[in-house]
Amino acid sequence: MRAQIEGSQAVAEAVVLCRPEVIAAYPISPQTHIVERLSRMVKQGDVGRCQYLNVESEFAALSVLIGASATGARTYTATTSQGLLFMAEAVYNAAGLGLPIVMTIANRAVGAPINIWNDHSDSMALRDAGWIQLYAETNQEAADLHIQAFRLAEELSCPVMVCMDGYILTHAFEPIDLPDQSAVDAFLPAFSPVQVLDPREPISIGAMVGPEAFTEVKYLAHLQHLRALTLLPDIADSFEGQFHRESGGLYRTYRMTDADTVVIALGSVIGTIKDAVDELRDEGIAIGCLKIGCYRPFPAVQLRAALEGISRVIVVEKDLAVGIGGIVSADVRMALNGLPIPVQTVIAGLGGRSISAQSLKQMVRDALAERLSEPYFLDLNMKVVDEELARRQEQRRAGPLAEQLIRAMNAVGTKVV
């Protein structure tokens, strides 16, 4: 069924089609519309025997699901930003216990200063917690990835995050194809857990593990992630066969056949990058782009093969590792280790700042002319930065940085987004 629907509503509908048995959620923007829709559908009796639990925090939401999943229930939640960080202890526990929980991350900047707009700093903060991380380019893909995520999680007995850009996707209305229940049932089998807490056959999970076995436990978790690198493309192919559209997978390329330069990114910014690539192609610049769809596990071998022979790689990331620079670009450099391919880090879109095709095109021209710093901050207002640095040199008590910058940018007529 094709419908004009908000991204959050489409995700909620896709989750319902997966027949969840326990949903626990705590609302926090911009994921609230997802769990509100699910709450309404559960109350109306549209989600079978599903239990919906209103909890007092994000930490409680995932803790509830850890217990429910351990008893053999198909489970789901959604969160974002500070909510994800608040449940961090439980995020690690769910992965360490090998529980196939699916969680939507409506990507949003992490404060301070307070910011409710989109970047990838939340999911990147927990990239190494042991969850598989899938990133959606469009709302159609966001809905599709949830159906694939349940199958992937349950085949591997490993939790999965589906990351979609907050507001840019969650609050955007567009036509979405939502499959019928029978098609999803054919694609996603009934949940058959590999470990179950059952009073009739008592076992312990999450027991204390000392130095003599902890490395082996972590190594086995690592092997499960490596299995996902093989399994995920198969699931994406199976999805395409069942639903007749491409969605998911480890990565996807655009206009890379004869490209010298490739721009790499995650999430919805890929759409703007494709527009910039088309316009640069019209100028005679041999450029393409590559979308990373699965960030954890990182498809290093696959990316290395896809990028071999490329002259330059530019990684556009909506995150920042303070004190070092790029996060995704560090993984790309690792994948290309030993190949004569320079990798440029471009930090863009922090806190929801708009990323325009015009800015991306100029950035590419500057990169080709060797004019970019490392890392390069797209559309950085250096005048305001320099003035603030000078002021802080002059005044011992310079006051709150964020508030001073807002005043300075308003004074020079720069729109604060």
Buried (B, 14 or more C-beta within 10 A) or exposed (E): EEEEBBBBBBBBBBBBBBBBBBBBBBBBBBBBBBBBBBBEBBEEEEBEEBBBBEBEEBBBBBBBBBBBBBBBBBBBBBBBBBBBBBBBEBBBBBBBBBBBBBBBBBBBBBBEEEBBBBBBBBBBBBBEBBBBBBBBBBBBBBBBBBBBBBBBBBBBBBBBBBBBBBBBBBBBEBEBBBBEEEBBBEBBEEBEBEBBBEEEEEEEEEEEEEEEEEEEEEEEBEEBBEBBBEBBBEBBEEBBEBBEEEBBBBBBBBBBEEBEBBBBBBBBBBEBBBBBBEBBBEEEBBBBBBBBBBBBBBBBEBBBEBBEEBEBBBBBBBBBBEEEBBBBBBBBBEBBEEBEBBBBBBBBBBBBBEBBBEBBBBBBEBBBEEEBEEBBBBBBBEEBEEBBEEEBEEEEEEEEEEEBBBEBBEEEEBEEE
